[in-house]
Amino acid sequence: EVGSLPTIAPRRFNPSGESWLPVRALLERLKDPSPLPADVNKLVILDCTRLRVHWRAGILDNTFAARLSEAVRAADVPNLAVLCATSPGETSWVSPEFSGSVFGHFLSLALAGEANGEWLGLKPDSAADGQPAAYANEANGPRPGFKPDNRVSLHELRAYLEHSVNAWARQHRGETQRPMLLPADAPDFPVCLALKKSDLRSFRDALKR
């Protein structure tokens, strides 16, 4: 953060913050109607809370997630939704098992099709402790009345990540990690097409290698 505003630091950052990019400035670029008309739905995904404390950069407490809603509101971009890897006060965990971000791992599965609606009927406790919702899904089957549409929507993506990421963090780190959607009442819209079941199984197996 610089000046109490959430910012994104470059790979080789200057602790002074001079080269850091304010999130609000990044989001405001989406107002340009030439590449993205105002009526087009936009989704920005941020995984920026891996460091809770960084003395050299002057971060005594990482409040990126806590201040993100203010930046999104100030940017005032039409039809924008922002998905953050954590809620305020949480860490975005990494894992050698996933060769990187836990949020990023489950995001990949979600966008491949794991989040395709059928598990939205599950409650967090209905999955085996620490198991991602997708695997609980295979055991419990689709929720009654669900008709696959072969798409992953914004609300499906949020629900899948809220469950899967938090279940992993609670089991392996003893802490919560609850991905956050801003604005919280953002309307639903299609995000991507889901892979066929056979391709999804192959993708899932490839991530395990």
N, C-alpha and C positions, 0 to 999 in steps of 0.2 A: 504494500500500500504506500502511496505517496500523498501527503496532505489529506489523509483520512479517506481517500478515494481508492476503490479496488483497482489494481493495476496488474498488468501481465509483464513479467520480466523476460528479456531475451535470454538465450542460452548462456551467453557470457555477459552477465549483467554488471553494471556499475552500481556499487552500493549507494551512490548519491541519488539514484532514481532518475537521473536525467534521460536515460534511454528507455525507461519503462513506458509501456503503452496503457493509458487509462482505459478501462473497460467501456466507459461511456463513449469515448471517442471511437473505439472499435465498433460499437453498436450503431453509432450515428452514421457510420459509412453505409449502413444498410438502408438508409433513407434515400439514397440515390436511385431514382426510378428507372434509370437506363438498363442496369442489369437485372434489377428486381422491382417490378411494379409494386405499388403500395398494397394491392389486393392479394398479393402472393404470400402464402404462409411461410414463415422463416423460423428455423430452429438453430440456435447456437448452443453447443455443448462445451462446457468448461470443466477441466480437471486441474484445478489450480490450488489445491489446499493440502499438498503433501507435507509442507513444512509448517509446523505449529509455531516454532520459534527459530529465528535465524539472527543471531547477534550481529554478525558482520554486515548484514543488510539492514540492520536496525529494526527487525521484526521481533518485538517482545511478545506479541500475541497475534496470531494471524486471524484477522477479522474479515478476511475477503468475503466469505459466504454471508456474514452478517450484514455487510454493506452492499452486497450485490443487488438486493431488491431496490435500493435507492438509485443505483446506477441505471438499472433497467427502466425504472419509472422516469428518471430524468431524460433518458435518451428518447423515450416516447416514439418508438418505432412501430408503425402499424403492423398488426398481425405477427408480432414477434413473440416467441417463447424461448426461454433460456433454461437449460438443464444443467445444474451444478452437481459435481460429484459428491458433495456433502451438504449437510445442513450446518448452521452456525455452530462453532466450537468443536467441530469434528475434524479428523484427519482422513485424507484420501490415502488408503493403504496400498502398498505394493507387496508383491509376493514372488519369490523365486519360482514357485510352482507355475505361475502365469507369465513369468519373464517380464514383469512390469506391473502396471496398475490393475488392481482388482476391479475397479470401476470400468476400466477399459476392456478387461476380459469379458465381463458380463454384458457390456454395451455391444461388443462384437457378436455375442450369441443372440442378444435381443434383436439386433438389426438383421441378423441372418434369418430370423423367424421364430426364435424361442418365445418371443413376447407376443406372438400372434394370438391374442384374445382368449384362448380357451382357459388359461389359468387365472384370469382375473377373478373368478369366483372363489379361488382359494384364499384362505386367511393365513397370515404368517405362521400360526401354530400348526397348520394342517400339513406342513412339510416336515420331513424328518429333520431333526436338529442340525442346522448347518448346511443342509442340502439346498441347492438352488431350486427355485420353484419349478423349473422345467422338468427336473427329475421327479419331483413329487407329482407333477402333471402326468407323467407316464404311468405312475401307479394309480392315480385317482381317476384318470380319464377326463374328457372334456366336461365342462360344466353344463348342466341341463339347458337345452334350448340354444346352445351355442352353434352357430353356423360359420365355419371357417371362411374368411374372405380373402385369404392369402395376402394380407397386408398387415403391416405393423403401424398402429396409430400412435399419436403422441401420448394418449392416456394409457394405452397398453404398455408403451415403452417405460413410462414413469412407474407404473405398478410393478412391472417385472423387476426393474432396477431397485426400487424401494425394498422389495422383498429379498432378492438374491444377494445384493451387495451387503445389506444389513445382516442377513443370516450368516454370511461368511465372516464379517467383521466381529460379530458377537461370539462365534465359535472359535476363531483363530486369534483374535486380538483382545477379546473381552471388553470391547467398546462398541458403540453404535457408529454406523456410517449410513446415513439416510439421504440418498440423492434428493435434490430439491428442485422443483419446477417453479419458475417465475414467469408471469404471475401465477399464483397458486390456482386461480380459476381460469387459466388459459383454455380456450375452446379446443376441442379435439379436432385433429385433422390427420390424414394419412401421411406417414413419414417415408415408408419404403415398401417394396414388395418382399414377401417372405419366400425363402427357398422352398423347393419341394421337400417332402419329408426325407427322402433318400439322400438328397444333397445336403440337407441340414445335419443328418447323422454323420455324413462324411466330413462336414465342416467341423462339427463338434469333436470328432476323433482326431482331426488334424491339429486342433488347438491343444490336445492333450500330449502331443509328441514334443 
